[in-house]
Amino acid sequence: MRDLTPLLAPRSIAIVGASSTLTALAGKPVAFLRDSGVDVAVYPVNPSRDEIGGYTAYPDPSALPEAPDVGLVLVPAQAVVAAVEALAKRGAKAAVVISSGFGEGDRAEGAAAQARMGEIAREHGMLLLGPNTLGVHDYVRGLPLSFVWYGRKASDPAGTVAVVSQSGSGMTSLSDRLLDAGLPLGYGIATGNEADVTVVDVLEHLAEDDRVKVIAAVFEEVRDGTRFIAVLRRLRELGKPLVALKVGRTESGSAMVKSHTGALAGSYPTLKALLRQYGVIEVTDLDQIPGMVAAALLGHLPTVDGIAVVTNSGGAAAIAADRADELGVPLAQLGELAQGKVRENLPAFAQDQAVGNPIDVTAQSMQRPFSMVDIVDALVEDPAVGGVVHAVPSSGGPAGGQWVDRLADTVHSSPKPVVSVILSGKESDGLRQRLRDRGVPVFSSPAAAVEALQLLRRFGRAVESAAQPAAPAEEREPIPLPATITENSTLQWLSEYGVPVARQLLAATPEAAAEAAEELGYPVAVKISSPQIAHKTEVGGVALGLGDAASVKAAAQQVLASAAAARPDAVLEGVTVSRMVTPVLELISGIHIDPTFGPVVLLGLGGIWAEVLGDVTMRGLPLGPDEAERMVDDLQGAPLLRGARGRTPVDPAALSALVDALARIAVEHDGELGGLDLNPVAVTAEGELVVLDAALFRTEV
Amino acid sequence: MRDLTPLLAPRSIAIVGASSTLTALAGKPVAFLRDSGVDVAVYPVNPSRDEIGGYTAYPDPSALPEAPDVGLVLVPAQAVVAAVEALAKRGAKAAVVISSGFGEGDRAEGAAAQARMGEIAREHGMLLLGPNTLGVHDYVRGLPLSFVWYGRKASDPAGTVAVVSQSGSGMTSLSDRLLDAGLPLGYGIATGNEADVTVVDVLEHLAEDDRVKVIAAVFEEVRDGTRFIAVLRRLRELGKPLVALKVGRTESGSAMVKSHTGALAGSYPTLKALLRQYGVIEVTDLDQIPGMVAAALLGHLPTVDGIAVVTNSGGAAAIAADRADELGVPLAQLGELAQGKVRENLPAFAQDQAVGNPIDVTAQSMQRPFSMVDIVDALVEDPAVGGVVHAVPSSGGPAGGQWVDRLADTVHSSPKPVVSVILSGKESDGLRQRLRDRGVPVFSSPAAAVEALQLLRRFGRAVESAAQPAAPAEEREPIPLPATITENSTLQWLSEYGVPVARQLLAATPEAAAEAAEELGYPVAVKISSPQIAHKTEVGGVALGLGDAASVKAAAQQVLASAAAARPDAVLEGVTVSRMVTPVLELISGIHIDPTFGPVVLLGLGGIWAEVLGDVTMRGLPLGPDEAERMVDDLQGAPLLRGARGRTPVDPAALSALVDALARIAVEHDGELGGLDLNPVAVTAEGELVVLDAALFRTEV
C-alpha cells in the first residue's frame, strides 16, 4: 500500500505555473488556498513574478525554501515533464498534474510524455496524480488542490465518506451531491489519466483509513486486476462498503472512455460478476449514489432478504411493492408477534384485518403521529425483516419534528437498515433536513429505497459468505493436462476431476464405431476425434441421431472422409461415439482467462438465448463456500435452474461440485491453461448435470 | 365527454362538515380558500356554528343561498351518503368527497355506501369526485379543494401541465415536484376511489382543454377499458403527450392497490402493451416524471431514433453512451456537414480527429463559452439526429449566463427535442433556474436524459404510425368458426384466413394413420383428435418422432386407447398425423380476450424462456399499418427475430400477414371468440412461419 497522505493532507503546496490573474484557471488554485484560511504553506512558482496572491513566488521548483508535500502542476502540456522532474528533484513528496493533452486523444507524443512523468515519479519515490486530473478536494479542512472548488465543507463527522473518480466531473459532481445530501464527506480525489497513482492505490489507502466508513467510486478502467481484486477482498473483510459506478460498460461507452482518458474499459461482463462476488455495491447512475451512500453509512447490513415497508400513502406502498417484485426482493411475511404490535398502531377500520406488507396506515395516521415509528420499531424486531422502508408523502402531519427524533433513535439503535422516503419536493425540504441532520437516509422514491436495501443485502451476503469457514482443502496431486487434446481426452480428464461427463467411446475405425454404438445403445452421435480439430461441425465432423449399426458405420466413414478432406494436415484418431442425450435445459460452463483479472470460472444458460441475452456470470478464485448458489442468483434464468413451473430443479450439490472442480482446475493449471469451454452442459429430466462436449485450450506460447 | 369545469374552476364552494378549528383537518379547507384571496363564494356547512373563518355558516346544504358549483364533503364516513344526497338535491353541480372508509379496506358496508353515492350523483347529473380523495388543486388561481395545500402557484403559462392521480399522495407529491422543476402546472386532480368521476373522465376533459399541453397521470386501475383506449387514441391524434406511471404492475403491487382503493389492478402485460401501442410515455418511478414532462412540453418529437450528445465532461459522455447502448438507442452517425461544423468548435488537439458521438469538447471549452451551443446548432441540423443531449458538470464556465440564452433559442427554434443535463448539485441551482426560466428541460443525469429522448421518440413513432394511411379494408365475408372445434379443424380454418399451418391429415383408424404418414414422409407426430380434448398431452394423446409405418400404427392405437381411458366422455374423431418440423425458433401468437380491454392480438417468443421471461406483447384493434414491426420492437428477443448472429431473419411480411389475419379474425368473431392460442408457431431455417398447433375457444355462455 502506498501512503497517500502527502496528497490528501499536505502541509506545504507548491503551485507550478501559478498565474497572477487569480480568476484565471492557473490563478484560481492560489486564490482557493488563500481563501480557505487553512494554515498551509503556499509557494507559487512563476519565473516572472515575485508575489502572487500575497504569497512569495519562486522562479522554479529548485528555488523553493523547502521540499513541498505536494506540487500542483498547471503549466502547458509541453512543459509538464520538466516541471514534474524539477519537483521530484526538489524532493516533493507528491505532484498533482492538472494539465491535459496526454494519454487522452490520439497523439503518440502525449502518451509518451505521460509515460515519462510516471517513470520520473517512480524513480524519485514521488506520488503523481494525473495528468488530466481535477485534483483533490479536502472537505474536512476545506482545502482544494484544484482549479474547481465550490468552497463547501462537509458536515460532521467529516471524513467518513470518500469519493474517488477517474473523471474530474465525476469527482466534483458527486462530491457536490453528497454534500447536498448532508453527508460527512472527507475527500474527493480525481485520478485522471493515472500515469502513476491509480484508483486502486486510492482504494488501498482509503481501506486502511479508519475514519473512512464508506467509499464512492466512479471509474472507467481497472489497470491492475490482481491488486483491484485484492483491495475488494480487503474492503469486504473490513465490512467497508464500496459504492461503485462503472463507466464504459457498453461498446459505445468504452469507445468514449478510450477517447476521454486513453484507457481501455476492459471486459465488463467479467468485471460485473467480480463486483458482485466481492460485495461491491454497483449502481448504474450518478443519481443513485447519494441515497446509497447514506444507507451504507448506517453500518447496518440486512441478514435476510425480506424487507418491510410502512407508509401512510397507499400509492407509495404500491410503488414499493411493484419495485420489490420487479427486483425479486421478497416482502417479508411478518411473524405473529410483529403483526400484533403493528395492529395496535393501525386505524380502527384495519384492526380486524390481517397485517400485510407493505403496511399502509392511511392518512388517518396523521392523528397518531407516532404510529408509524411504533410500527418501524415492531418491524425491526421481526426476524423475517432484513431492512425497513418508512415512506411519508410530506411533512407527515403536525408532529413532524417529534417523530423524526423517535425514528432517528430507531435508525441508529437497530442492527438493521431503516431508510426514509419523502415523496414531495421542496415543500418538505425542512423535514428532509431534520432527518438528514439526525443521520437518517432519505430517498425521494420508494422504488429507489427498495433498491438500496437490495444492494445493501447483497453486500451483507458477500460479507457473510466470505466469513464462512472454507472447507479444508484436500491434499491432492494436480492431474496433468491431457498430452493430446481432443474432446475425448478432455472429457476423460474432466471425469478424473469428478466432473460428470457423457460416456463416450473412441473408435479408430467405422466398424469399431458400430460396435461401440451397440454397447452404448441408440440413438448415438458420432464425432471426429483429432487434436488439430477443435471446431468439429465446421469440417463436417459430426453426425447426430444415428439409430442403428449400419447408420453408425456409414456416418463414421463419412465423418472421417469429410474431416480428412477439410483438414489434410490433421491427425485423425478416429471417431467418438456417444449416446444422444436430450437435455431439458442446456447450460454453459468453463474457465475463462481474463486479460485483466486472470482465470475466472464461468456459468450460464446455453442455447440461442445465451447468445442474445448473454446470461452468464463469472467468479474469481478462490471461490467462497456457497459461490455456486450465488452464481445462480446472478442469472436472469435462475428460476429455470431452481425448478420454475414444476420443473425438476438442478441439483445444487451437482452445480456446486462442477464449479468447485473448475476452480480447482483453474488453480492447479494456472499459467498453462488458456481456457476451457463446457458447452453444452446438459441438465437431465432428473436435474442432473452431464457435460456433453468440452474444448480445452493451452496457453499460447 | 363529461364537462368537469364545476370541479376544476368552481365559483362557489360549499364545505359540508367544516370545522371552526381552522387548523383541524375539516377546518383547513376553509382557511385555504380564505387565504387564497381568490374571489369565490365559500359556504361552510355546520349545524352548530353561525360563522366559520369569517364566512356565514349554514346548518345543511338545503339552506345554502345558491346551488354551489361544488360541495366539499368532510363529514364522518357514516354521514357521507346523506351529505352527498343533500348536495345533489340542492342542485350542486359537483361534490368532492374527501372522507375515507369506503371501497378501500374489507368492509362490505363501505363498498355499498360508495356505490350508493355514485348512484345519487348519476341520478342528479352531479359530478362526484372520490370518496377517499385529496381533491383538486388549482395552481392557476392558487385554489385548493383539499385539506392538503402548500400554497404554491405555478409559473406562467400556468395551466399547460395537468396532473391526475387516483392516489392522493401521488397527486400532491407529483404536483410539488413539477412546481419545483418550474413547470407551468394547472391542475392536480386526485380521483380517489372513483365512485363516479374516473381517471378516464379526467383524461377526456384534459384532452379537449386546449390550454393543457402535457398530462402526467399516476393510476392504479383502469375501470372502463374501451373509453380508456378511446381517450389514448384521441391524445395520440392530438399529439398531446401523456406521461403515465402505472402502479400495481406486479402481484404484490396489485395486492396493495386492492387494499388501498378497493380497485383491481387488472392485467399489466396487456395494459403495458396497449400503452406502447397508443404512444403513452410510460415511466416506472415518480422521479422520472418532472424531467419527462419538461421534455414533452417542448412539443418537439424526434423523427428518427438516433440521438447526439455534446458535453465537456468525458465522464458524462461515457455515462450517456452506456445508457444509450443499454436501452438500444442508437448514437447517430453524424453526416459530413455536421461533422465539419462540429470540428470548428473542438479544441485544437481534436481538429484532425474524426468527430464521434458523444462529442466531448473537454474542459478546454471553458475558454470558448459558446462552442457547445454552436455544436448543438450543428447537431439539430443533421438528419440522422432525432434529439440532442447537452451536458455540463456545473456552471459551465465564466459565460454561464450568456450561453443559456443562446441554448434556449435553439431549444425553442429547433423542431427536435434538445435537453440539458447539469451534473453537479446545489452548486448549480442558479444555472438550473436560469435554464428552466427559459423553458429548457434540465436533467440531473445523462442517463435519464437519454431515456427521456427514447420515450419521446416512442411517442413520436406512435403518432407517425397512426397518421399513416391504413390499407383499404378488403370486403370479405367472415369465415364461420368450425362447427366442431379440434386442432385439425382449427388449423384448417386458420389456413382459410391465410395463416400458414402445418400440413396435417386426419385419420379415423390406426391403419389410416399409417397411410397418412406414408403420404407425408417421416418422421411424423400422431395426436388425438377430439372436440372435447383441448390438452392432448395430459391424456396421453400425443406421440412424437415416429419413423415408420409400424410405429405410427402402434402409436395411433396407443393414443386412442389412452384418450379413451382418460376421457370416456370424449368423442374421438381419430388421430391427426403431421410431419415433424424442427423449428429454429418457436414463437407464440394468438388472440386474448382481456376482461378490461377486449380482444388483443398477441405475439411472443415460445418455449421455456417465454414461460420464465414472459417475452410477449399485445395489440388492441384496429392495428396500425406497421404494427407487426412495432410488436417485434417490444420483445426482448427481437434480435432473434431480426437475424442476430447470422440467423435468417423472420420474414417481416409473413409476420405482418399473421398479425393482420389474427386482427381480422378477432374483429369478425368479436363476441363469440373466447380465445385463440397458436403455440408453437415455428420459424423455419428459411425464416418462414408455420403454425404447428392451435387451440380455439368459444365464448363461454
Boltz contact constraints between the chains, C-beta under 6 A:
constraints:
  - contact:
      token1: [A, 101]
      token2: [B, 349]
      max_distance: 6.0
  - contact:
      token1: [A, 105]
      token2: [B, 349]
      max_distance: 6.0
  - contact:
      token1: [A, 106]
      token2: [B, 353]
      max_distance: 6.0
  - contact:
      token1: [A, 150]
      token2: [B, 427]
      max_distance: 6.0
  - contact:
      token1: [A, 167]
      token2: [B, 314]
      max_distance: 6.0
  - contact:
      token1: [A, 167]
      token2: [B, 315]
      max_distance: 6.0
  - contact:
      token1: [A, 169]
      token2: [B, 313]
      max_distance: 6.0
  - contact:
      token1: [A, 169]
      token2: [B, 315]
      max_distance: 6.0
  - contact:
      token1: [A, 169]
      token2: [B, 393]
      max_distance: 6.0
  - contact:
      token1: [A, 169]
      token2: [B, 423]
      max_distance: 6.0
  - contact:
      token1: [A, 170]
      token2: [B, 315]
      max_distance: 6.0
  - contact:
      token1: [A, 173]
      token2: [B, 393]
      max_distance: 6.0
  - contact:
      token1: [A, 173]
      token2: [B, 423]
      max_distance: 6.0
  - contact:
      token1: [A, 173]
      token2: [B, 424]
      max_distance: 6.0
  - contact:
      token1: [A, 176]
      token2: [B, 424]
      max_distance: 6.0
  - contact:
      token1: [A, 176]
      token2: [B, 425]
      max_distance: 6.0
  - contact:
      token1: [A, 176]
      token2: [B, 427]
      max_distance: 6.0
  - contact:
      token1: [A, 177]
      token2: [B, 425]
      max_distance: 6.0
  - contact:
      token1: [A, 180]
      token2: [B, 425]
      max_distance: 6.0
  - contact:
      token1: [A, 180]
      token2: [B, 426]
      max_distance: 6.0
  - contact:
      token1: [A, 247]
      token2: [B, 318]
      max_distance: 6.0
  - contact:
      token1: [A, 247]
      token2: [B, 319]
      max_distance: 6.0
  - contact:
      token1: [A, 248]
      token2: [B, 318]
      max_distance: 6.0
  - contact:
      token1: [A, 249]
      token2: [B, 322]
      max_distance: 6.0
  - contact:
      token1: [A, 250]
      token2: [B, 322]
      max_distance: 6.0
  - contact:
      token1: [A, 250]
      token2: [B, 325]
      max_distance: 6.0
  - contact:
      token1: [A, 252]
      token2: [B, 321]
      max_distance: 6.0
  - contact:
      token1: [A, 252]
      token2: [B, 325]
      max_distance: 6.0
  - contact:
      token1: [A, 252]
      token2: [B, 331]
      max_distance: 6.0
  - contact:
      token1: [A, 253]
      token2: [B, 318]
      max_distance: 6.0
  - contact:
      token1: [A, 253]
      token2: [B, 321]
      max_distance: 6.0
  - contact:
      token1: [A, 253]
      token2: [B, 322]
      max_distance: 6.0
  - contact:
      token1: [A, 256]
      token2: [B, 317]
      max_distance: 6.0
  - contact:
      token1: [A, 256]
      token2: [B, 318]
      max_distance: 6.0
  - contact:
      token1: [A, 256]
      token2: [B, 321]
      max_distance: 6.0
  - contact:
      token1: [A, 256]
      token2: [B, 358]
      max_distance: 6.0
  - contact:
      token1: [A, 257]
      token2: [B, 318]
      max_distance: 6.0
  - contact:
      token1: [A, 260]
      token2: [B, 314]
      max_distance: 6.0
  - contact:
      token1: [A, 260]
      token2: [B, 360]
      max_distance: 6.0
  - contact:
      token1: [A, 285]
      token2: [B, 445]
      max_distance: 6.0
  - contact:
      token1: [A, 285]
      token2: [B, 447]
      max_distance: 6.0
  - contact:
      token1: [A, 286]
      token2: [B, 445]
      max_distance: 6.0
  - contact:
      token1: [A, 287]
      token2: [B, 444]
      max_distance: 6.0
  - contact:
      token1: [A, 287]
      token2: [B, 445]
      max_distance: 6.0
  - contact:
      token1: [A, 313]
      token2: [B, 169]
      max_distance: 6.0
  - contact:
      token1: [A, 314]
      token2: [B, 167]
      max_distance: 6.0
  - contact:
      token1: [A, 314]
      token2: [B, 260]
      max_distance: 6.0
  - contact:
      token1: [A, 315]
      token2: [B, 167]
      max_distance: 6.0
  - contact:
      token1: [A, 315]
      token2: [B, 169]
      max_distance: 6.0
  - contact:
      token1: [A, 315]
      token2: [B, 170]
      max_distance: 6.0
  - contact:
      token1: [A, 317]
      token2: [B, 256]
      max_distance: 6.0
  - contact:
      token1: [A, 318]
      token2: [B, 247]
      max_distance: 6.0
  - contact:
      token1: [A, 318]
      token2: [B, 248]
      max_distance: 6.0
  - contact:
      token1: [A, 318]
      token2: [B, 253]
      max_distance: 6.0
  - contact:
      token1: [A, 318]
      token2: [B, 256]
      max_distance: 6.0
  - contact:
      token1: [A, 318]
      token2: [B, 257]
      max_distance: 6.0
  - contact:
      token1: [A, 319]
      token2: [B, 247]
      max_distance: 6.0
  - contact:
      token1: [A, 321]
      token2: [B, 252]
      max_distance: 6.0
  - contact:
      token1: [A, 321]
      token2: [B, 253]
      max_distance: 6.0
  - contact:
      token1: [A, 321]
      token2: [B, 256]
      max_distance: 6.0
  - contact:
      token1: [A, 322]
      token2: [B, 249]
      max_distance: 6.0
  - contact:
      token1: [A, 322]
      token2: [B, 250]
      max_distance: 6.0
  - contact:
      token1: [A, 322]
      token2: [B, 253]
      max_distance: 6.0
  - contact:
      token1: [A, 325]
      token2: [B, 250]
      max_distance: 6.0
  - contact:
      token1: [A, 325]
      token2: [B, 252]
      max_distance: 6.0
  - contact:
      token1: [A, 331]
      token2: [B, 252]
      max_distance: 6.0
  - contact:
      token1: [A, 349]
      token2: [B, 101]
      max_distance: 6.0
  - contact:
      token1: [A, 349]
      token2: [B, 105]
      max_distance: 6.0
  - contact:
      token1: [A, 353]
      token2: [B, 106]
      max_distance: 6.0
  - contact:
      token1: [A, 358]
      token2: [B, 256]
      max_distance: 6.0
  - contact:
      token1: [A, 360]
      token2: [B, 260]
      max_distance: 6.0
  - contact:
      token1: [A, 393]
      token2: [B, 169]
      max_distance: 6.0
  - contact:
      token1: [A, 393]
      token2: [B, 173]
      max_distance: 6.0
  - contact:
      token1: [A, 423]
      token2: [B, 169]
      max_distance: 6.0
  - contact:
      token1: [A, 423]
      token2: [B, 173]
      max_distance: 6.0
  - contact:
      token1: [A, 424]
      token2: [B, 173]
      max_distance: 6.0
  - contact:
      token1: [A, 424]
      token2: [B, 176]
      max_distance: 6.0
  - contact:
      token1: [A, 425]
      token2: [B, 176]
      max_distance: 6.0
  - contact:
      token1: [A, 425]
      token2: [B, 177]
      max_distance: 6.0
  - contact:
      token1: [A, 425]
      token2: [B, 180]
      max_distance: 6.0
  - contact:
      token1: [A, 426]
      token2: [B, 180]
      max_distance: 6.0
  - contact:
      token1: [A, 427]
      token2: [B, 150]
      max_distance: 6.0
  - contact:
      token1: [A, 427]
      token2: [B, 176]
      max_distance: 6.0
  - contact:
      token1: [A, 444]
      token2: [B, 287]
      max_distance: 6.0
  - contact:
      token1: [A, 445]
      token2: [B, 285]
      max_distance: 6.0
  - contact:
      token1: [A, 445]
      token2: [B, 286]
      max_distance: 6.0
  - contact:
      token1: [A, 445]
      token2: [B, 287]
      max_distance: 6.0
  - contact:
      token1: [A, 447]
      token2: [B, 285]
      max_distance: 6.0
  - contact:
      token1: [A, 609]
      token2: [B, 609]
      max_distance: 6.0
  - contact:
      token1: [A, 611]
      token2: [B, 645]
      max_distance: 6.0
  - contact:
      token1: [A, 612]
      token2: [B, 639]
      max_distance: 6.0
  - contact:
      token1: [A, 612]
      token2: [B, 640]
      max_distance: 6.0
  - contact:
      token1: [A, 612]
      token2: [B, 644]
      max_distance: 6.0
  - contact:
      token1: [A, 639]
      token2: [B, 612]
      max_distance: 6.0
  - contact:
      token1: [A, 640]
      token2: [B, 612]
      max_distance: 6.0
  - contact:
      token1: [A, 644]
      token2: [B, 612]
      max_distance: 6.0
  - contact:
      token1: [A, 645]
      token2: [B, 611]
      max_distance: 6.0
